[in-house]
Amino acid sequence: NAGVTQTPKFQVLKTGQSMTLQCAQDMNHEYMSWYRQDPGMGLRLIHYSVGAGITDQGEVPNGYNVSRSTTEDFPLRLLSAAPSQTSVYFCASSSPAGWGTDTQYFGPGTRLTVL
Amino acid sequence: QKEVEQDPGPLSVPEGAIVSLNCTYSNSAFQYFMWYRQYSRKGPELLMYTYSSGNKEDGRFTAQVDKSSKYISLFIRDSQPSDSATYLCAMGTYNNNDMRFGAGTRLTVKP
């Protein structure tokens, strides 16, 4: 049981380039989400999914796309990278998509720098 | 004004000290309150979860919520060097989709 895995761990992009951050979980969780973490800002929700084929926007969705074709995978796509997207990106999963005993498990993060 | 305010520290204490970490918030609709611990270059992990007002204790950790003052606290008793990490508060109204995080307080416990 690997939990939540993210690749790559580090990435440097030039402005205007596109890329996909990968996220996978092996816990059969319905709910998956992407956050970015910036100094002094805390974690902010980018996009989330409550199940395969269902995605929705979070607090800061602009410049990012997501899709959920399987329960296990939830990739985050940067369409045209901008320096403002320099951040640490975390993927998380939980089941079901609510509170109570629903612990969110976070991946180890991807550190992205956009030049 | 941010919805959730958290003093970033850094906070440095000697081993064995009682640590108090705090957050204030502005949205009175928040009813779920969490504390996460994040070690350097790792993802956050859930420490404590509280619904509505009151106290919750788990080992050396105690979480307090005062909804009337919009103030939450995390106390760590008998702090250990292994407690050195960044502590994030988070809160929400209904589910994971509307959680708001504090910026985190960096804690160092010196042997």
Interface residues (C-beta under 8 A of the other chain):
Chain A: V4 Y31 S33 P39 G40 M41 G42 L43 R44 L45 Y48 D56 G58 F90 A92 S94 A97 G98 W99 D102 T103 Q104 F106 G107 P108 G109
Chain B: V4 Q6 P8 Y32 R41 K42 G43 P44 E45 L46 Y49 Y51 L88 A90 G92 Y94 N95 N96 N97 M99 R100 F101 G102 A103 G104
